[in-house]
Amino acid sequence: MSADRPGPWSGGCQCGAVRFRTGPLGRASLCHCRMCQKAFAGVGGLLVTAGDLAWTRGGPKYFQSSNKVRRGFCGDCGTPLTYEYPGGVEVAIVAFDRAAEIAPAIQLATDARLPWFASLATLPGPTADEASRAASFYASIVSRQHPDHDTDAWPVQEAVA
């Protein structure tokens, strides 16, 4: 585990049905294997070794993705949460409340990396006109996503007038 990231660390799924807390964090990685690509529905899995993982609200459902690995996810919203193998438990980096503080230090299974991965950072963003048109749409969104901190209860019950 890492002395520079001693913990505690908290996080959870998108809907808030599952929350966790961990102790120290170890090596953070981006795994490009095909199973991680499919499990995360993305370019790969961003994972970090987590010590003393405890479920503080609910708990994950599991999919045995191979003879050696099971993957935990929220049974309500589908958020990927864990990669569990005989050597330990890895937790999805983006499921942490302070995900921006956990940068990957290594890429794994690079032979399966999608061929266009390296060019992602060079893709253009929206034009000023496109961003302006999208701003009103974004402003109209009422998020039902769990906030990036622990809550006593979730979802918050809105008062009925």
Buried (B, 14 or more C-beta within 10 A) or exposed (E): BBEEBEBEBBBBBBBBBBBBBBBBBBBBBBBBBEBBBEBBEEBBBBBBBBBEBEBEBBBBBBEEBEEEBBBBBBBBBEBBBBBBEEEEBBBBBBBBBEBEEBEBEEEBBEEBBEEEBEEEEEEEEEEEEEEEEEEEEEEEEEEEEBEEEBEEEBEEEEEEE
